[in-house]
Amino acid sequence: MLSRRRMLAAGAGVAAATALAACDNGNKAKGTWSGGGASAGPGGGDGGGAAAPAKVTITPAADTKDVKPGSPVTVAIENGTLSTVTVSANGKNLDGKLDDAKHTWTSTGSLSYGLTYTVTVAGQDAGGKDVSQSSSFTTLKPASVASITFQANPMLALKNGATYGVGQPVIVFFNKAVKNQDAAEQAMEVTTSPQVEGKWHWVTNQSAHWRPEKYWVKGTTVKVSVNLLGVDLGGGVYGGGNSTANFSIGPSRIAIADANTHQMECWIDGQMVKKIPVSMGKGGTTTGSKGEEIDFFTRSGVHVLMTKEPVVTMGSASYGITDKNNPNYYEEKVKLACRISLAGEYVHLADWNIPSQGKANTSHGCINVAPANAQWFYDTFDTGDIVEVRNTPKQLPLTDGIGDWNVAWNQW
């Protein structure tokens, strides 16, 4: 959940506060009140009915260093009212709001890193005489600032307001490594309707994923809020700003491809609507150009559809087979390609492999389907939908695309 920190004024070292009677010596020290004095009582003279002097409190206190940009700026007055408050740095004013009673001004904008801000206050005391005060403070200058992006997957940015499949996790990607992951998680909040329990998991030190225990329910709306400005992420890195995004969950579309039956069952909202003959990874191994072992198994486990492209150039050189004399060498343009892993697994049209579909596994690792079935799958399934592969000896790793659903909930 988001954490909120408030700076509490406690003593002279925390807030710049002054309560002074008017004086005529002409000295106006930085951060001090100046203006009208106490008003006389109803009977005139200097009796006990004199009004108390105005007292202005500015937070952060005068000359405070290393203020975090997430901290609020407040100005409060006792025994008087505020007229104007400006908080400025580099010629720009910080947005803020004065309450209806004109007793408190609170910033609504965000401070920036590494700047000196000047606070200028004008008001009136209880007797209507002018009051003024000024002070300054300096914000933290971090060694490095991290920004974030919301992702649908490692290859695709999340489109705000879009609809995704039931397997779509919330992904926050940091452009710098995060050492203090607890602090980052406290600054990130996911809210859903209907409400569902979920957890964060760091897939890498730059990528945090949030998901529920089971696939999303159709129609769920999801909002992610990240308030990182001023948050210490460790190693001299601080959060660079605040961001929000939202998306919704569409119909439940789940395809289950079985290497034993050579069939892919396609389920929509709990009903099997189509069974597609397929040919999957042929298995076996070869040696790559750098001496590495390369296998040709389709990975078992839950894949999440990442991207769709009408035509993709696929080649064995992408995973280490560059020798054209190797019988596993190829480079081809493939149509209706639905990507399901970073390693290069796709559900795609393979008209050259129709004789094997439904009968044998002969591909280099992709799920081959006939033209009409490929067109139907391409038109029907979309980003965030599930493609589950069964009965192969190799498991999809967590980091190969979106392997989130292959991690047990008690380990997430």
C-alpha positions, 0 to 999 in steps of 0.5 A, spaced: 500 500 500 502 507 499 505 510 505 504 517 507 509 521 511 508 527 514 513 532 517 510 534 524 512 541 526 515 540 533 520 545 536 524 551 533 528 546 529 522 543 525 518 549 523 520 556 522 515 560 527 515 567 529 511 571 534 513 578 535 510 585 536 511 590 532 518 594 532 521 600 529 528 598 529 527 596 521 531 590 522 527 584 518 531 577 519 530 572 514 524 567 516 521 572 521 514 575 522 514 583 520 508 587 521 502 590 525 503 589 533 498 588 538 491 591 538 489 595 544 483 592 548 476 595 548 477 600 553 483 603 549 490 603 552 495 597 553 490 593 558 490 586 558 485 586 552 490 586 547 490 581 541 495 576 541 501 577 536 500 573 529 504 567 529 506 564 522 509 557 521 513 554 515 514 547 514 520 545 512 523 550 516 528 555 514 534 553 511 532 545 512 537 541 507 535 535 503 528 535 503 525 530 499 520 532 493 515 528 496 514 532 502 508 537 503 510 544 504 505 548 509 504 555 511 500 556 517 498 562 521 495 563 528 491 570 530 491 572 523 489 570 516 494 569 510 493 573 504 498 570 499 503 564 499 508 563 494 513 558 494 518 558 488 525 556 485 528 557 478 522 562 476 517 557 477 511 557 483 509 551 486 502 550 486 498 550 492 491 551 496 489 556 501 483 553 506 477 557 506 479 560 513 485 563 510 489 559 516 493 554 512 496 554 505 498 547 503 502 545 496 498 541 491 504 540 486 510 536 487 517 539 489 523 538 484 530 535 486 536 539 487 533 546 488 533 552 493 525 554 494 523 561 497 517 561 501 514 568 501 508 569 506 503 575 506 497 576 511 494 580 516 494 579 524 488 579 528 488 587 528 488 587 520 495 590 520 500 587 515 504 581 516 510 578 512 515 572 512 520 569 508 524 563 508 528 558 504 529 550 504 533 546 499 531 539 496 535 533 496 540 532 490 540 524 489 546 521 485 541 518 480 533 518 479 529 512 476 523 513 472 518 507 471 514 505 465 508 500 465 508 494 461 504 489 458 510 485 457 517 486 456 516 487 448 510 492 449 508 498 453 501 498 457 496 502 453 492 506 458 485 504 458 485 498 454 483 491 455 487 485 456 486 478 457 485 474 463 493 472 464 495 480 464 499 481 470 501 489 472 508 490 470 512 496 473 519 497 469 524 501 473 530 504 468 535 503 474 536 497 478 532 497 485 535 495 491 530 497 496 524 493 493 520 494 500 520 501 499 518 501 492 512 496 493 510 501 499 509 506 494 505 502 489 498 500 489 493 496 485 486 497 486 481 493 482 473 492 481 471 487 484 476 487 489 481 481 489 487 479 493 494 480 489 501 480 491 508 483 488 513 479 485 520 482 483 522 478 476 528 482 475 531 487 480 528 492 475 521 489 473 516 488 479 509 484 477 503 484 481 498 478 479 492 475 483 492 468 485 488 465 479 486 468 472 482 475 472 475 475 472 472 477 466 470 485 466 475 486 472 477 493 472 485 495 474 488 501 477 495 501 478 498 508 482 506 509 483 508 514 487 515 514 487 517 521 488 522 522 493 522 515 495 529 512 497 530 506 492 537 504 495 544 505 492 543 513 491 537 512 487 531 515 488 524 515 485 523 520 479 515 521 479 508 519 480 504 515 475 498 512 474 495 507 469 488 503 468 486 497 464 480 492 464 480 485 463 476 482 457 473 475 455 477 469 458 480 466 452 485 460 454 488 455 449 491 448 451 496 445 446 497 438 448 504 435 445 501 428 446 494 429 442 497 434 437 491 438 439 490 445 441 483 446 445 480 453 445 476 455 450 472 462 451 468 464 457 469 457 460 466 453 453 471 450 448 469 453 442 474 450 437 479 444 437 485 445 432 490 440 430 497 442 431 505 440 430 509 442 436 517 442 437 520 436 435 525 435 441 532 433 440 538 438 440 544 441 436 550 445 437 550 453 436 555 457 433 558 458 440 558 451 442 552 452 446 546 446 446 540 448 443 534 444 443 527 444 439 522 443 445 516 447 446 516 449 453 511 447 457 507 451 462 502 457 462 504 462 456 501 469 456 500 472 449 505 478 448 504 480 441 501 479 434 504 481 427 501 479 420 508 477 418 515 476 422 521 474 419 524 468 423 531 465 423 535 460 426 540 465 427 536 468 432 538 463 437 545 461 435 544 456 429 548 460 423 551 455 419 547 454 413 549 447 412 546 445 419 540 442 417 536 446 422 538 452 419 532 457 416 530 464 415 523 465 413 517 470 413 512 467 417 504 469 417 499 470 422 504 470 428 502 470 435 508 471 440 508 467 446 515 467 449 521 472 448 525 465 446 521 466 440 515 461 441 509 463 436 502 460 434 503 461 427 501 459 420 505 453 417 502 451 411 508 447 409 507 443 415 500 441 414 501 433 414 504 433 421 499 437 424 494 433 429 499 427 428 506 429 429 511 434 433 516 436 427 517 444 428 523 448 431 519 449 437 513 453 435 506 451 435 504 450 427 497 451 425 493 450 418 492 457 414 484 457 416 485 455 423 491 460 424 487 466 421 481 464 426 486 464 432 490 471 430 483 474 429 480 471 436 486 471 441 489 477 443 495 480 448 494 477 455 490 471 453 493 464 455 496 459 451 498 453 456 502 448 453 502 441 456 506 434 456 513 437 454 520 435 458 522 443 458 518 448 462 517 455 461 522 460 465 519 465 469 523 470 465 521 468 458 516 473 456 511 472 462 512 466 466 508 468 472 503 463 472 508 458 473 510 460 480 506 457 485 502 462 489 506 461 496 512 462 492 510 468 489 
